[in-house]
Amino acid sequence: MTERPARQVILLSGPSGAGKTRLARRLSDQHGWPVVRLDDFYKDGHDPSLPMIEKGLPDWDHLDSFDLDSAVDALDGLCRTGSVDVPIYDISTSRVTGRATVSAHDAPVIVAEGIFAAHAAAPLRERGLLGAAYCIRQNRWLTFARRFLRDLAEHRKPPLVLLRRGLRLCGAEPRIITEQAALGARPMTPPQAEADARRCAGINS
């Protein structure tokens, strides 16, 4: 019989700009839970399997742009050994620019956040590593505004590309949430997910 790992993963999925990173940071600050940014597991721009959109720009919203297997293996290693090296990805240049070490220390919970996090729910559950999975949602126009301002500030792509992407994602948001719920990520606002994550970890208010 396989021994249950000492650590479990809480997944924060949801539309880009919905508040996953803010929530992950808050959970880390309050409880010392390490955070793995799953968006750092995008494929390099020279990878021939990376889906592209207009003008040769990567399609960051297509699942094939994400290296799911590497992300799940990294979470598995962190849960079982307490430490893992992860990539540092630069969206503006479409490539990995370095590596970082994430350490769990004595934390019983690992937080993993990213737009494709829901796709990690099934493989993590099979490995006995899934604590909970949430699809973070808010008013979609608030999400649109936050995403657009963030992407502009970080110079992720040309402004017109970002605007078109933002409007497309805003229209697709109800479908995105439905699809992620079908993968096992429960739709919740950030405060709801925070309260439920604390409950799952056995933390009283």
N, C-alpha and C positions, 0 to 999 in steps of 0.2 A: 504494500500500500504506500503511495507517495505521500511524503510528509507535507502538510500544508505550509506554504511559505509564511514567514513572519510578517511580511508586508503585503498590502493590497493596493490596487490602483483605483483611483477615482478619475474618471474621464469627464472632461468638460468639452463638449462638442457644441455645434451651433453655427449660425451664419457668421461670416466675417464681420467684425465690428459689434457683436452682440454683448461683449463684456466678459469674455472668457479669461483674457489675460488679467484684467482687473480682479476678477474673483480668485483666480489662481494665486495672484500676489497677496491678496488679503488672507487667504487660507494659510499661505506660507508664513506670512508675518505673524499671524495669531497663534499658529500651532507648530511652526517649525517643519511643516511638511515640504519636502523637496518638490520642485516643479520641473517637468520635462516639456519643453516646447516642441510639440509634434510638427509644427510648420517648418522646423529646421531639417526635417527629413524629406524635403522636396528633392527631386532629381536635379542634377546639374544641367545647365543649359545646353551642353554638348551631347547629352544622352539622347540617342536616336529614338528612344521610346517616349520621350517627353512630348505631350500633345501641345500643339501650337495654335495661336489665333492670328489675327491680322498682323501684318508686317513682321512676321517671324517671332512674335512675342509669346512666351509660354502661357498656357492656359492653366492658371493656378487653381481654378475651380473644378478641374477635371480630376477624378480619382487617380488616373494613370500618371499624374504629375507627382504623386506621393509614393514614397517607398514604404509601404505598409509593413512588409516583412521585417525590414531593418528597425522600424519603430517598435514593433512588438518585441523583437529580440532584445532591444535595448531596455525596455521596461522589465522584461523577464530577468535580465542580468542585474538590474538595479534592485529588484525585489529580492532576489536570491543571494546576492553577494554584498549589497549595500553600496556599490559604487559602479559607475559606468561612464565611458567616454561617449559624448554625443557631438554631432556636427554643429557648426555655427553657420547658418545660411544667410546670405545677403540677397534679398529679393531684387534689389535694384540692379545687381549684376548677374543674377540668376546662377549663383554658384556657391559652393561651400568655401568659406574663407578661413576656417580654423576648426579647432576642436576644443571642447571643454569637458571637465569632469563634474558629474553630478553625484553627490554623496548623500546617502539616506541617514547616516549615523544611526540613532536609535528610533527614528520615526517609524510608526506602524503603517503610515499612509503615504503613497506617492500620488501627486497630482499631475495628470497629463492633459494638456490643452491644445486644441487645434481644430480647424474646420473639418478634418477627416477623422477626428477622434472616435466617433461612433463606430467606424469600421473596425476599430481595434477591440470592440466589446466582445465579439464572438471568440476570436482567438485567445484573448486573455481569460475569458470564462472557461474555455477548454483546458487552459493551463492552471486553473484554480487561483488566478491572480486578480479577478475583477471584484472590486468592492462595490462600486456604483458607477452609473453612467448617466450624464445629464445632457440635454440639448438646451443650451442657454438661449433664451429668447426675450425680446423686448418689443416695443412698438417699432415696426420695420422702418419708419421714416427716421426715428432716432438712431437706429442702427445704421441706416444709410448715411446720415450726417456724420456720425462718429467715424465710420469707415473711410469716408471721402477725405475728411480733415486729417486723419491719421496717415493715410496713404500719400496725401500731398506733402505733409510735413516730413515724411521719410523718403520722399522722392522715389517711390517704388516704381512708378512707370509714368509716361507722359500724362499730363492732366486730362486730355480728352479721352484717353484710354481708360483712365480711372473713373471718369464720369460715366462713360458708357457701361463699364463693368458694374458700377454702383447701381445704376438704374436697372440693369438686367437682373442683378441679384435681389434688388428690392422687389421686383415683380415675381421672382421665383421663390421668395422666402417661405410662403406657406407650404410649397412643395418640398423645399429643403427640410423644413421641420418635420413634415409627415414622413419623409424618407428616413430621417435620422431616428425618429421614434420607432419606426419599423425595425431598425437595427438594434434597438434596445436602449436608446438614450431617452430618458424621460424628459419631456419639455417642461422647463421651469424658468422662472425669472431668477436673476442672480441671488436675491435674498432667500427665495425658496430653496434653491440648490445649496446655498451655504448652510441653511438650517438642517437640511436633510443629510448633508455630508457630515456635519457634526454629530448627528444622531447615529449615522452608520458607524462612525468612529468611536461611539460610546461616550461622547462629550456632552455633558448637560449644559444647558443655556449659559 
